[in-house]
């Protein structure tokens, strides 16, 4: 099972102008090479059988006949191949000449798609030679003694995923043919292009492919003419681009090569269909045109390893993009809190400071919000509440952080109140069970709520998105607040975000922030070890957060099956976690995600940060008593 992945290729063969035999040989060699690498669909540039720059030779019957005969030879050469190939050539249909893409597989022509929009300005003169194929009607023509579908409204069905074809300029018009292809179900679009190079044109071309694939929620496979095309007036650089839903996932490392180029990667068609499934508006502008669906033969390849890179940390931005990304997150959080603070007209913000990642981020967001509103930072109230599991390191960091930032602070131990509560409910203080832990968490919440009443304040929750997914909080304890500022931020992101924010503070604050970042994640509810370090590490109990955030992203964002999520995790973490470890923690994630929905059903308000959110009011609506999914 390939979990919806289709391996595709964009190829740029070296050509000789008007030498159809040579060009066909290059095409067949690239097809064979791609098949060896288990590519399932390969696309070539525009007019790749003849070369794009034949000019008035397109009027010559010899060239047109050679092209047609060469296609017949290519069908014979590739009869034994499973790969689907899309090649470009001129084709006579009655008394007209068309610039077409021919879709072939195993010695058969599956369909022929003519170019719709013919450029006829500046260096382009296609209307001189070709007719537009723009029509809502699908015709048939006889090729090689077989009736073949001919038209722009053709879609090809490969393993339950549809793909369409367009040619070069078709992409550049306000409403490309591929827009309708995608609204009629296409997940992949192949563009056979002959786009010459100009200064500044390649970045524009990349952006065009990226944006169009995003608008169409599709994959876009683009192959443009390269070496061998005439340089009489222009140069062709052989650009290969493969985009998926707004992101270039593969491109040839260098253009202007004098060799043939072959670019191969996988398209996640399940991901694309998931995007369209959630957006009903996507199909509302669909035309009434009749489309013909043409079946293709399946290759039945199995991919144990993907060629594309699966990010280990899907919530973490690339290094080049991190500054703007982190600033955007901080701005969203600050704007959200500023709105809530001014709306409630409370005097203070009250939050518990533990010396851990979550409370530190919440505190810094409070500080930035006060700065934005022009409020005195003394209106931020940080309360340190040591309990039975508090370590010297975390308490030291909490104290240093509060002192260095100059906010109002209180230190209120929960020990005596908890001991009294143990007596009241008849619980042995030496029994370190779930009751022992949750009594402390709920006592802390009571202190925060009561102090907020006393100080006309708003209790700021510190829990994050990862904890919400796992239900790793005490119901009506740290689960509850008056505004949950971190509820949209996953744990793996918080560590990186704090590292970025630390540079905005003085050396004393930077030092304590760095130690907080390096500290193990722990609720510190159980007594410390003999050496004073925490005896309770969250990731020992529930597993690595980098895995859980990975599971969360693909489970909620795309609705992937547990089996596919495990497969993706294997690709991303193959050097870090074994198959058995991934399976173990994914099973735990699924169990906790479903069983802990009751906590999310009544979670406090908090801002959405990324495309993954678990707010029961906006993004994740699920019954609390639903049966969960299993993983074998």
Secondary structure, 3 states (H helix, E strand, C coil): CCCCEEEEEEEECCCCCCCHHHHHHHHHHHHHHHHHCCCCEEECCCCCCCCHHHHHHHHCHHHHHHHHHHHHHHHHHCCCCCCEEEEEEEEEECCEEEEEEEEEECCEEEEEEECCCCCCCCCCCHHHCCCCCCCCCCEEEEECCEEEEECCCEEEEECCEEEEEEEHHHHHCCCCHHHHHHHCCEEEEEEEECCECCCCHHHHHHHHHHHHHHHCCCEEEEEECCCCCCCCCCCECCCEEEEECCEEEEECCCCCCCCCEEEEEEEEHHHHHHHHHCCHHHHCCCCCCCCEEEECCCCCCCCCCCCCCCCCCCCCCCHHHHHHHHHHHHHHHHHHHHHHHHHHCCCEEEEECCCCHHHHHHHHHHHHHHHHHCCCHHHEEEEECCCCCCCHHHHHHHHHHHHHHCCEEEECCCHHHHHHHHHHHCCCCCCCCHHHHHHHHHHHHHHHHHHHHHCCEEEEECCCHHHHHHCCCCCCCCCCCCEECCCCCCHHHHHHHHHHHHHHCCHHHHHHHHHHHHCCCCCCCCCCCCCCCCCCCHHHHHCCHHHHHHHHHHHHHHCCCHHHHHHHHHHHHCCCCCHHHHHHHHHHHHHHHHHCHHHHCCCCCCCCCCCCCCCCCCCCCCCCCCCCCCCC
